[in-house]
Amino acid sequence: MKWILTVIFNFLVCIFLLFWGFLAGYNLRKITARLYDKYQLYLLEKEFSKTPYAIEMRNDFFGGSTPRDVWKKFRSELQSGNLDRAVNYFWGIWGDEKEKGRWKKYLEEKKDSILKYPEKLVFSKELLNEDLFDEEVGAILARKENGKLYGGEIVFRKNHYTNLWKIRDIDVDEDFSYSLEEYYKEAYKGFENFVHWKFTEEEKVEQSKLITQHYYRDKMLVEKAYEILYGEKLK
């Protein structure tokens, strides 16, 4: 009887050792893979840091210490009518005169509309209860005019070389006064009138539903942002 117990005990010890050996090997492989990924990222960053684009980023001190700070500075330049300085707060214009010109043209067209939105910002991640601290963050814009609800989004990105925030993208004045039924009909009509591709009836319905779902999500965010910004419920 004693030798049977000994065999069972030794068997269990072997199983235990094999299990922990496998686990240790698995964790070692995971650690090695992570170290390799980090090393590859380091090599890419090292190569990128030598490019003219990265050099421009290191020497770019237009921006803000926070997204709210850069938004305030950007609006101040717009209010002064200084579009040449305002455009410097945009991301990705380093050494790219074409991109700089594109944003300046946008500001010439949208300056007055942008300034109709309040200086206060409501971040989309706050509305979605997500972690706000990231290298990129979006804020929801909202306002009412002539009984219609207008909104948009401004996206901020951090320049990790200078630790300053810049504006990566801005989109304003989408009309959120449509009902879901009205918006679906407009989306469906768009697919019907699309000349470069013939959609089947099923495709038109499915794509129109998908677009309307995105519209509904954005509309809910804009309505929430409006209530926070102006302290009143939408009627």
Steps between C-alpha positions, in 0.01 A plus 500: 500500500783736590672461163171580319468825693863580416436445129189718508683774687793495255257505209321807637834675562599434137169638375543806722855562376398452136211744543716771658774436247251552218359812669847646554591429138177661379560814709860513380381487138252780571768715666742435215235593241421823683868593526543428129200719411633783715842470341348514150299806604819659633677439167210651306492804728877539467474500120199733503679747731754566221239596240431867411142448624620404850749786508216742420294343781780553752526866401126568501392697805155598379253317718356484847581327826154338486233459232300779666806727493566454127131548421502829691813622318364388163170684555689812608688508168174451309336785690796722409465396136856369495449184295871464419571449870182302568593240239824427688299329772408218261673164502696378200585827324875464565673597179181432304385825340220320315352370827545840662320662210216250524438581865525874438234475229281301741537769765413773251174317431418383853650763732168664589330163554780376728477811716128444553587197713587563868854501634404230749573145383319174566715199422337207324671249730342671800157446343585136427653443848834398350855579609572860403877483523640405161729643232188599304163623622185633336262771621136540396382839374135606525286808442149602395405747229155578362357205691745252352765302685848512347803308615838366412823371643849627557781246541817582695830316479807529722842572352709268719820685409382829654213371720273758336152429369397592147182476293500194276155553349190714532155458351214741567137570417353160433122536526364278779142624482388210277289223647631147449230433240588816307871420513442142383301625200778746409764226529293261287446769238876554487560134413224512238662800331855363520623490139836325536364174640167318476385374840251220549185572699638301794828695493317835491289403800790356704736790430229758570428331834870496588546870418187586699636308802821706488293817469291398803813437709650837402170678559476359854855624573427847360177525701682399820778747426246778441335439837840515674619807309186710541347350813161443340302215350434496130139566409 
